[in-house]
Amino acid sequence: LLATCNAIDEKLESNCSNQPLNNPYNTPPIMSAADVAVGMMDGAYFTSRNELLTFFNTLLNLNLTKIEQTASGAVACQLTEYLFPNSIPMSRVNWAAKSSHEYVGNYKLLQKAFTKNKVQRYVDVDKLIRGKYQDNLEFCQWLKAFFDMQNGGGAGVREGYDAVA
């Protein structure tokens, strides 16, 4: 992960070094490496709803039928645990959460794991917990692209990983 972030940072520096900055403080814009690697026009944001549902269902042994079912943050927690073993205590993830105030705890676990693993991604919890299709679709597309970056583009199963456990 650190090598990926460093490569992206180097690319940003070389791309920005000859361009004038349009702010009064002469500071470069703050962007996370993950956001730069997966920009809004990246192919990741053209990943279909069906492809995302199949990806999550297959990899994590789930039975999702709608993108809105990811609003609780539990799927994001499980995918993060898959990528970064022991980063989230899965016993604390609330899979039974049914309302937005119950989802917040899952996103706190997710954000803590992102911080621990130096994933610099802003997660707009207020938008995601509303369960709106478009917001959750974009976050799921980002999660899939981030998974592909970390996993070398392959969808191979992590050895010894038990999605149900």
Disulfide bonds with the S-S distance in Angstrom:
none
